[in-house]
Amino acid sequence: MNTEEPKKEKEDRGEIVATHTGNIAWVWIFPILAAMVAGWLFWKEWESLGPKIEITFEDAPGIQAGKTQLLYRGVKSGVVEAVELDKDLNHVVVKVQLEGFAADLASKNTDFWIERPVISITELNGLESIIQGNSIQARTQGGPPQSQFTGLAKPPLLPLEKGAFMIRLQSQAIPLINRGAPVYNRGIKVGVVREKVLGEKGRPTLDLYIEKEFRSAVRTNSRFWPIEATALQFGQQGLKLDIAGIDALIQGGISFDHYGEPGAEAASNSVFEFSANEFDARTCGKSFTVLFQEGRGLIAGVTKVCYLGQPIGLIDTVEVVPASQCVKTTMRLYPEYDALVDSSARLSLICPRISLDGVTGLDTLITGVYIDMQPGVGGQPATELLGRTVSDREWQAIQDERNGMLLTLYTKKLPTIDKGAPVLHRGLTVGTVLKKSLDAKGGPILHVVIKPEFRNVISANTRFWRMPATSIKVGSGILQVELESVKALVQGGVEFDSFGATSKSEAPISEFQLFDDKKTAQAESTPIRIRFDNGRGLVGGRSEIRYLGVPVGIVEEVETKDQHIWVVARLNSGYEYLRTQDAVYSVVRPNISLQGITGLETLVSGVYIECTPGSSKKMAASFVGKTTFDSEEITPTGLTVKLKAEGSPINPGAAIYYRGISVGRITEKSLSQDGRDVVLTAVINRKYSHLIHENTKFWDASGLKATLGFLKFRIQTGSVIVPDGQICFATPDNDSMGPAARDGDTFPLYSEPQTDWAKWNPSIPTNE
């Protein structure tokens, strides 16, 4: 009995202890875990916070505590905690809690401003604020820590960049140029106008911001001038109406360049004079003085100095000297003409004169008087010269001195060209029409004289043509009305040039043909004949032959024979390779249909013939032309591949693009043999065929795409602008692009691209 009782007590005690210990552990484990998670979250929140800063603004419209965000490069970098007025009630103090990753914004060289919507003729920004509300924007260049800032009154024009610098322009008067106006150097935008203020002594001043990569363009001898929004010129060069562009029309603009030898790079905050116009800026050569017995018509800053009829300088000042009873002028030339000024140079004041001998200086009725300069020979350097007012007899003597090479021009029908009409070469007046008469066979001829200094420009392949008194050019972005000159309007004129390689003959040539216009004169190749089924719109002497949209020839005659239209045409020098046997000549006319609008430019330029060269090396003189509504309908040659999809709205004629460049075209659309898929035949131009590899991805880029917040829409529909649709493709990076594609390879056509495809940027060598 005694041995059994201890065993029972031991078993009972073991069961009670085990049950009691398990209940206590499970009750407390959840509160402990909750406390640990809460502490960890509190610590993470505290760790993510950065410093607090205060920004003072003149006003703070739309800024709300707990709602308005501070953004840096478009990323939320803080939140406004409080918006208060200062003690004087004159400013608004905005307190901002920065995020931990944006702690560096609390530095001395940080700028803050309120981004708000601005809509005006000259400025359009902050439109996202209309939906999201105003925000505070920041930009920084670092610096020591700082917690209090003064906000900018308006957004900066450009981001801060190391290396960019400021320069200042001063003038007595500055035209309509506003803040934000572009600054150009040789046609390239290199900066903007930051501010327009009154500087010292009340002189108007412009502060310019030049981007760092263009800093070297600003030299110590740079010259600045305003870009004229519109310019109407009526003078020797004709009647021209130029519109610089919508930017210059609204805000104005500035251009600059240096003339002569480039100076050293300008330092930051350098000060330059602002010239009145480009001509004034360019005449930056050495100043010299000229004395005249009279100064009728001389105007400072307007009267030009001309050499061989072309402006090369400008009169700076005009003043009367009573003691010597003369007019004293100071002049400046283009730097490259400074060497013409010596003691033997002659400067003559040219005014309009009417006498029994005829009319001289007629062009000055429009352009105003000018100074004609004749450089001397063997003179000494001089800074003061004596000028003269030219009489009729003296002017005729000057003309006689410049007379030189006599030529005879023959033509079938002599246009209205009178004695004294100008002869021009590349815009320069190089001769004069002496008279017109009949040759031994009764044909009309012109006798012209070329100045001695231009004898060397006459060669065996020189072509002369009638200069139109007026011309109108209309095209994409162009509306230009030209009046060549008053003299040309009254007397007519002749132009000439040499096309192709210069050809010199052993014996001097004195007779040349006079063509009706430049296009006919320029087309000098052996005639070619092209047969068309329909010649509607083709006009002899007017219709052009074009290659890649550029005029390369002219149609001479259009005739009907054997129920066909035959065109006789000539190609310009250098385009003989367009006469290969397999070249294609197609008539381009305007066409409007449900598939779109093509050949629209022919409404202005007229019907023309587009040429597509072939690969043959054999030349031909006769061709069978095509009638097409658009030169792009010609099938390209190159790599041919197949694109397969379950269905596609893409049609033949659709363009294929790589990085925005058209590289091919869809030429055929059909069904697969089993009828389950649509197969598109794609032809990639030969010079771009190396871009296609085994793992290249093609997708349908047609339709309209739009985004609104986080929502994205794509409407797959036809377009009047791109009626046949379009296809894009991308090739993976070099390690995974695979081998080059071959003719007949098949690729899937995806409905839309994947995100990774846009990141592919391979370097693909050509097959050549």
ZAMARGU-4260 file (C-alpha; in steps of 0.2 Angstrom, whole numbers, plus 5000, padded with zeros to 4 digits):
<rodrens>
0) 5000/5000/5000 | 5014/5012/5004 | 5022/5010/4988 | 5007/5014/4977 | 5002/5031/4986
5) 5018/5041/4981 | 5015/5036/4963 | 4998/5043/4962 | 5003/5060/4970 | 5017/5062/4957
10) 5005/5059/4942 | 4992/5072/4949 | 5005/5086/4952 | 5012/5084/4934 | 4996/5087/4926
15) 4991/5102/4936 | 5007/5111/4932 | 5007/5108/4913 | 4989/5115/4911 | 4992/5131/4922
20) 5008/5136/4913 | 5001/5135/4895 | 4986/5147/4898 | 4997/5161/4904 | 5009/5162/4889
25) 4995/5163/4875 | 4986/5177/4884 | 5000/5189/4884 | 5009/5186/4867 | 4997/5197/4856
30) 4998/5213/4867 | 5016/5212/4867 | 5017/5210/4848 | 5005/5224/4845 | 5016/5235/4856
35) 5031/5231/4846 | 5023/5234/4829 | 5016/5251/4835 | 5033/5256/4842 | 5042/5251/4826
40) 5029/5261/4815 | 5031/5276/4826 | 5050/5275/4825 | 5049/5273/4805 | 5038/5289/4805
45) 5050/5299/4815 | 5065/5293/4805 | 5056/5298/4788 | 5054/5316/4794 | 5066/5330/4789
50) 5069/5347/4796 | 5056/5361/4797 | 5058/5377/4787 | 5049/5394/4786 | 5046/5403/4769
55) 5040/5421/4768 | 5030/5426/4753 | 5021/5443/4748 | 5005/5433/4747 | 5001/5414/4747
60) 4985/5411/4737 | 4978/5393/4738 | 4991/5388/4751 | 4983/5377/4765 | 4990/5369/4780
65) 4990/5350/4780 | 4985/5350/4761 | 4997/5360/4751 | 5013/5350/4745 | 5031/5356/4743
70) 5037/5348/4726 | 5055/5346/4720 | 5057/5340/4703 | 5039/5334/4703 | 5041/5323/4719
75) 5032/5327/4735 | 5046/5333/4747 | 5036/5341/4761 | 5019/5347/4767 | 5013/5364/4773
80) 5010/5363/4792 | 5004/5381/4795 | 5001/5397/4786 | 5002/5413/4796 | 5004/5432/4794
85) 5020/5441/4801 | 5019/5453/4815 | 5017/5468/4803 | 5004/5459/4793 | 5014/5463/4777
90) 5019/5445/4773 | 5014/5427/4774 | 5024/5415/4783 | 5022/5397/4777 | 5029/5383/4789
95) 5034/5367/4780 | 5039/5350/4787 | 5051/5342/4775 | 5053/5323/4771 | 5069/5315/4777
100) 5075/5312/4760 | 5073/5330/4755 | 5083/5337/4770 | 5096/5345/4758 | 5082/5357/4753
105) 5085/5366/4769 | 5101/5375/4762 | 5106/5392/4759 | 5105/5392/4739 | 5088/5385/4738
110) 5074/5395/4730 | 5055/5393/4733 | 5040/5399/4724 | 5022/5396/4723 | 5016/5387/4707
115) 5000/5394/4701 | 4991/5394/4684 | 4997/5408/4672 | 4988/5410/4656 | 4992/5425/4644
120) 4998/5429/4627 | 5017/5427/4632 | 5016/5414/4645 | 5006/5397/4648 | 5011/5387/4663
125) 5005/5379/4679 | 4990/5372/4671 | 4991/5356/4683 | 4987/5368/4697 | 4969/5371/4691
130) 4965/5352/4695 | 4978/5349/4709 | 4978/5366/4717 | 4993/5378/4720 | 5009/5370/4726
135) 5026/5376/4732 | 5040/5372/4721 | 5059/5371/4725 | 5076/5371/4716 | 5093/5371/4725
140) 5112/5372/4722 | 5116/5366/4740 | 5125/5377/4752 | 5126/5378/4771 | 5110/5373/4782
145) 5096/5386/4783 | 5079/5386/4790 | 5071/5403/4785 | 5069/5408/4767 | 5061/5422/4756
150) 5051/5415/4742 | 5052/5421/4724 | 5038/5433/4718 | 5037/5423/4702 | 5043/5407/4695
155) 5061/5407/4687 | 5063/5405/4669 | 5076/5392/4669 | 5083/5379/4681 | 5099/5383/4690
160) 5114/5375/4681 | 5132/5376/4685 | 5141/5385/4671 | 5127/5395/4665 | 5130/5414/4666
165) 5122/5431/4665 | 5126/5446/4653 | 5118/5463/4652 | 5114/5473/4637 | 5112/5492/4637
170) 5105/5505/4625 | 5097/5522/4624 | 5080/5513/4618 | 5075/5495/4618 | 5061/5489/4608
175) 5046/5478/4613 | 5056/5463/4621 | 5048/5455/4635 | 5054/5443/4649 | 5056/5426/4643
180) 5060/5431/4625 | 5072/5419/4616 | 5091/5423/4613 | 5098/5416/4597 | 5116/5413/4590
185) 5117/5409/4572 | 5099/5403/4572 | 5101/5392/4588 | 5092/5396/4604 | 5105/5398/4618
190) 5096/5407/4631 | 5082/5419/4637 | 5079/5437/4643 | 5078/5436/4662 | 5073/5453/4666
195) 5070/5470/4658 | 5074/5485/4669 | 5080/5502/4670 | 5099/5503/4674 | 5111/5516/4679
200) 5106/5534/4673 | 5089/5527/4667 | 5096/5517/4653 | 5085/5503/4648 | 5094/5486/4652
205) 5091/5468/4648 | 5098/5454/4658 | 5101/5438/4648 | 5103/5420/4654 | 5114/5410/4643
210) 5114/5391/4645 | 5131/5383/4650 | 5134/5373/4634 | 5133/5389/4624 | 5144/5400/4635
215) 5158/5399/4623 | 5148/5408/4610 | 5148/5424/4619 | 5164/5433/4615 | 5171/5450/4621
220) 5168/5457/4603 | 5150/5449/4601 | 5137/5461/4594 | 5118/5460/4599 | 5103/5466/4590
225) 5084/5464/4591 | 5075/5451/4580 | 5062/5460/4570 | 5045/5452/4571 | 5040/5458/4554
230) 5050/5467/4541 | 5044/5476/4525 | 5058/5480/4514 | 5056/5490/4498 | 5072/5495/4488
235) 5086/5488/4477 | 5083/5471/4484 | 5065/5471/4481 | 5049/5471/4491 | 5049/5458/4505
240) 5038/5455/4519 | 5046/5443/4532 | 5038/5436/4548 | 5051/5430/4559 | 5040/5418/4569
245) 5026/5418/4582 | 5038/5419/4597 | 5046/5435/4590 | 5029/5442/4585 | 5023/5440/4603
250) 5038/5442/4615 | 5052/5449/4603 | 5069/5441/4602 | 5088/5444/4602 | 5101/5438/4591
255) 5120/5439/4592 | 5136/5435/4584 | 5154/5441/4582 | 5162/5448/4566 | 5180/5447/4562
260) 5192/5438/4572 | 5183/5430/4588 | 5188/5438/4604 | 5191/5430/4621 | 5176/5422/4630
265) 5166/5435/4639 | 5165/5434/4658 | 5149/5432/4668 | 5140/5449/4671 | 5149/5457/4656
270) 5140/5472/4649 | 5137/5475/4630 | 5129/5488/4619 | 5113/5484/4611 | 5113/5488/4592
275) 5097/5495/4583 | 5097/5481/4570 | 5108/5467/4562 | 5116/5479/4550 | 5121/5491/4563
280) 5128/5477/4573 | 5138/5470/4559 | 5147/5487/4555 | 5159/5485/4569 | 5175/5489/4560
285) 5187/5503/4563 | 5179/5521/4563 | 5185/5534/4550 | 5180/5552/4546 | 5174/5558/4529
290) 5171/5576/4524 | 5158/5582/4511 | 5155/5599/4503 | 5136/5595/4506 | 5127/5582/4516
295) 5110/5582/4507 | 5101/5566/4512 | 5114/5560/4524 | 5106/5552/4540 | 5116/5545/4554
300) 5112/5527/4557 | 5103/5525/4541 | 5114/5530/4526 | 5124/5515/4520 | 5141/5514/4512
305) 5141/5503/4496 | 5154/5494/4487 | 5150/5487/4469 | 5132/5491/4474 | 5131/5481/4490
310) 5130/5488/4507 | 5146/5486/4517 | 5145/5500/4530 | 5135/5513/4539 | 5136/5532/4543
315) 5138/5534/4562 | 5136/5553/4564 | 5133/5568/4553 | 5137/5585/4559 | 5140/5602/4551
320) 5157/5611/4553 | 5154/5630/4551 | 5172/5635/4552 | 5176/5624/4536 | 5159/5625/4528
325) 5158/5606/4526 | 5149/5591/4533 | 5158/5579/4544 | 5153/5561/4545 | 5160/5546/4554
330) 5158/5529/4546 | 5160/5511/4550 | 5162/5496/4538 | 5161/5477/4540 | 5177/5472/4548
335) 5182/5462/4533 | 5182/5478/4522 | 5193/5488/4534 | 5208/5486/4522 | 5198/5496/4508
340) 5200/5512/4518 | 5216/5521/4513 | 5222/5538/4507 | 5218/5534/4489 | 5200/5527/4492
345) 5186/5537/4484 | 5169/5540/4493 | 5155/5547/4482 | 5138/5553/4488 | 5125/5546/4476
350) 5109/5556/4474 | 5095/5555/4462 | 5098/5567/4447 | 5088/5571/4431 | 5096/5580/4416
355) 5097/5580/4397 | 5109/5565/4398 | 5096/5554/4407 | 5091/5549/4425 | 5105/5543/4437
360) 5103/5537/4455 | 5085/5532/4452 | 5086/5518/4465 | 5090/5531/4479 | 5072/5538/4477
365) 5067/5522/4487 | 5082/5517/4497 | 5089/5535/4500 | 5106/5542/4496 | 5121/5531/4499
370) 5140/5532/4498 | 5148/5523/4484 | 5166/5517/4489 | 5180/5514/4476 | 5195/5507/4485
375) 5212/5514/4479 | 5228/5506/4474 | 5244/5509/4484 | 5237/5521/4496 | 5243/5524/4514
380) 5232/5520/4530 | 5221/5535/4534 | 5207/5539/4546 | 5201/5555/4538 | 5196/5556/4519
385) 5188/5569/4507 | 5171/5564/4500 | 5163/5570/4484 | 5146/5573/4478 | 5145/5564/4461
390) 5138/5574/4445 | 5130/5566/4430 | 5146/5566/4420 | 5157/5560/4434 | 5144/5546/4437
395) 5145/5541/4419 | 5164/5541/4420 | 5163/5529/4435 | 5152/5517/4425 | 5164/5518/4410
400) 5178/5513/4421 | 5169/5498/4426 | 5164/5492/4409 | 5172/5477/4403 | 5168/5461/4394
405) 5155/5462/4379 | 5143/5448/4377 | 5129/5444/4365 | 5113/5435/4370 | 5101/5427/4358
410) 5084/5421/4360 | 5068/5416/4351 | 5058/5430/4358 | 5065/5445/4366 | 5057/5450/4383
415) 5054/5468/4389 | 5072/5472/4393 | 5078/5490/4390 | 5095/5499/4389 | 5103/5501/4406
420) 5094/5486/4413 | 5105/5477/4426 | 5115/5460/4424 | 5116/5450/4440 | 5126/5436/4446
425) 5121/5427/4462 | 5113/5444/4468 | 5127/5455/4463 | 5125/5468/4449 | 5140/5464/4438
430) 5135/5471/4421 | 5123/5482/4411 | 5112/5479/4396 | 5120/5491/4382 | 5107/5489/4368
435) 5095/5476/4360 | 5094/5473/4341 | 5092/5460/4327 | 5105/5448/4321 | 5109/5444/4302
440) 5094/5431/4302 | 5082/5443/4310 | 5083/5435/4327 | 5082/5447/4343 | 5098/5449/4352
445) 5104/5458/4368 | 5121/5466/4370 | 5128/5467/4388 | 5144/5472/4396 | 5151/5463/4411
450) 5163/5472/4423 | 5181/5468/4422 | 5182/5461/4439 | 5169/5448/4435 | 5177/5441/4419
455) 5182/5425/4427 | 5164/5420/4431 | 5160/5418/4413 | 5163/5400/4407 | 5157/5388/4393
460) 5143/5382/4404 | 5137/5399/4410 | 5118/5401/4407 | 5108/5417/4406 | 5090/5420/4409
465) 5077/5433/4410 | 5076/5441/4428 | 5057/5443/4433 | 5053/5460/4439 | 5041/5453/4453
470) 5039/5436/4460 | 5028/5428/4473 | 5033/5413/4484 | 5020/5403/4493 | 5023/5387/4502
475) 5023/5379/4519 | 5027/5393/4531 | 5031/5405/4517 | 5022/5420/4510 | 5035/5431/4501
480) 5032/5444/4488 | 5047/5451/4480 | 5050/5466/4469 | 5068/5464/4462 | 5070/5482/4461
485) 5063/5498/4454 | 5075/5498/4440 | 5071/5480/4436 | 5052/5484/4436 | 5054/5498/4423
490) 5069/5491/4413 | 5069/5472/4416 | 5085/5463/4419 | 5096/5448/4416 | 5104/5435/4428
495) 5117/5422/4425 | 5126/5408/4433 | 5136/5392/4429 | 5129/5375/4433 | 5139/5359/4435
500) 5158/5359/4435 | 5166/5374/4428 | 5171/5372/4410 | 5184/5384/4402 | 5185/5385/4383
505) 5202/5389/4374 | 5194/5403/4364 | 5184/5417/4373 | 5165/5414/4371 | 5155/5430/4367
510) 5138/5422/4362 | 5125/5414/4374 | 5107/5409/4374 | 5095/5419/4384 | 5082/5407/4393
515) 5065/5412/4399 | 5068/5408/4417 | 5081/5400/4429 | 5073/5383/4429 | 5074/5381/4410
520) 5092/5387/4410 | 5097/5376/4424 | 5091/5360/4416 | 5105/5357/4404 | 5106/5338/4402
525) 5101/5328/4387 | 5083/5328/4384 | 5072/5313/4391 | 5055/5308/4385 | 5042/5301/4397
530) 5025/5293/4391 | 5010/5296/4402 | 4992/5290/4399 | 4986/5307/4406 | 4995/5323/4406
535) 4982/5334/4415 | 4991/5348/4423 | 5008/5347/4415 | 5014/5363/4407 | 5030/5365/4396
540) 5042/5377/4404 | 5033/5377/4421 | 5030/5359/4428 | 5045/5353/4438 | 5054/5336/4440
545) 5057/5333/4458 | 5067/5320/4468 | 5064/5318/4487 | 5053/5334/4485 | 5068/5344/4478
550) 5066/5352/4460 | 5079/5343/4449 | 5073/5347/4432 | 5060/5355/4421 | 5047/5350/4408
555) 5051/5358/4391 | 5037/5352/4380 | 5021/5342/4382 | 5014/5334/4366 | 5001/5321/4361
560) 5006/5306/4350 | 4998/5289/4348 | 4984/5292/4360 | 4997/5296/4374 | 5005/5311/4382
565) 5024/5313/4378 | 5034/5324/4390 | 5051/5331/4384 | 5061/5336/4400 | 5079/5340/4405
570) 5087/5336/4422 | 5098/5349/4431 | 5117/5346/4432 | 5122/5332/4444 | 5106/5322/4442
575) 5111/5312/4427 | 5109/5296/4438 | 5090/5298/4438 | 5091/5292/4420 | 5093/5274/4424
580) 5083/5261/4415 | 5073/5256/4430 | 5070/5274/4436 | 5051/5278/4440 | 5043/5294/4435
585) 5026/5298/4442 | 5014/5313/4440 | 5009/5320/4457 | 4992/5329/4457 | 4980/5334/4472
590) 4968/5321/4477 | 4954/5321/4490 | 4945/5305/4494 | 4939/5295/4509 | 4956/5288/4511
595) 4963/5305/4514 | 4971/5320/4506 | 4987/5318/4495 | 4997/5330/4484 | 4989/5345/4493
600) 5005/5355/4490 | 5002/5355/4471 | 4987/5367/4474 | 5001/5380/4476 | 5016/5373/4467
605) 5007/5365/4452 | 5007/5347/4446 | 5025/5340/4445 | 5034/5324/4441 | 5042/5314/4455
610) 5057/5303/4451 | 5062/5288/4460 | 5079/5281/4455 | 5083/5263/4451 | 5097/5252/4454
615) 5102/5249/4436 | 5118/5256/4429 | 5112/5257/4411 | 5105/5274/4406 | 5089/5277/4396
620) 5082/5292/4386 | 5064/5286/4386 | 5052/5280/4400 | 5034/5275/4403 | 5028/5286/4417
625) 5015/5282/4431 | 5000/5292/4437 | 4999/5293/4456 | 4991/5304/4469 | 5006/5303/4480
630) 5025/5299/4477 | 5025/5289/4493 | 5014/5276/4484 | 5030/5270/4476 | 5035/5253/4483
635) 5051/5254/4493 | 5065/5241/4490 | 5074/5232/4503 | 5071/5219/4517 | 5054/5210/4515
640) 5047/5202/4531 | 5029/5196/4536 | 5019/5203/4551 | 5006/5191/4558 | 4991/5195/4569
645) 4974/5188/4573 | 4966/5204/4566 | 4973/5222/4561 | 4966/5238/4554 | 4982/5242/4546
650) 4981/5243/4527 | 4993/5243/4513 | 5002/5260/4512 | 5004/5261/4531 | 5021/5268/4536
655) 5033/5259/4547 | 5043/5269/4560 | 5059/5267/4570 | 5062/5281/4583 | 5050/5292/4574
660) 5059/5290/4557 | 5049/5282/4543 | 5060/5267/4537 | 5047/5256/4527 | 5030/5253/4521
665) 5016/5240/4522 | 5014/5234/4504 | 5002/5219/4505 | 4988/5213/4517 | 4982/5195/4516
670) 4976/5180/4526 | 4987/5165/4531 | 4984/5149/4522 | 4973/5142/4536 | 4963/5158/4537
675) 4966/5161/4555 | 4978/5176/4554 | 4980/5192/4545 | 4997/5193/4536 | 5005/5210/4532
680) 5020/5211/4520 | 5032/5224/4526 | 5046/5231/4515 | 5060/5240/4525 | 5071/5252/4515
685) 5088/5245/4511 | 5098/5257/4521 | 5088/5253/4537 | 5087/5234/4535 | 5101/5231/4547
690) 5089/5237/4561 | 5078/5221/4560 | 5084/5206/4570 | 5077/5190/4576 | 5070/5197/4592
695) 5064/5214/4585 | 5046/5218/4591 | 5033/5226/4580 | 5017/5234/4586 | 5002/5244/4580
700) 5004/5262/4583 | 4988/5268/4575 | 4973/5276/4584 | 4971/5290/4597 | 4979/5289/4614
705) 4975/5299/4629 | 4978/5300/4648 | 4968/5307/4663 | 4977/5305/4680 | 4980/5287/4682
710) 4967/5282/4669 | 4974/5278/4651 | 4963/5277/4635 | 4967/5271/4618 | 4954/5272/4604
715) 4958/5261/4590 | 4951/5270/4575 | 4955/5275/4557 | 4962/5293/4555 | 4960/5306/4541
720) 4978/5311/4544 | 4984/5293/4544 | 4971/5283/4535 | 4981/5267/4533 | 4988/5266/4551
725) 5006/5265/4556 | 5017/5252/4564 | 5032/5255/4575 | 5046/5243/4580 | 5060/5241/4593
730) 5075/5230/4594 | 5082/5223/4610 | 5099/5228/4617 | 5114/5220/4609 | 5116/5205/4620
735) 5098/5199/4616 | 5094/5206/4598 | 5098/5189/4590 | 5105/5187/4572 | 5100/5199/4558
740) 5083/5196/4549 | 5082/5189/4532 | 5069/5190/4518 | 5053/5181/4522 | 5055/5180/4541
745) 5039/5181/4550 | 5036/5192/4566 | 5021/5193/4577 | 5012/5210/4577 | 5007/5216/4594
750) 4992/5227/4598 | 5003/5239/4609 | 5021/5240/4615 | 5027/5233/4632 | 5035/5246/4644
755) 5052/5238/4643 | 5053/5240/4624 | 5054/5259/4625 | 5070/5257/4636 | 5079/5247/4622
760) 5093/5257/4615 | 5105/5246/4605 | 5120/5251/4594 | 5116/5242/4578 | 5130/5242/4565
765) 5125/5243/4547 | 5127/5228/4535 | 5138/5238/4523
</rodrens>
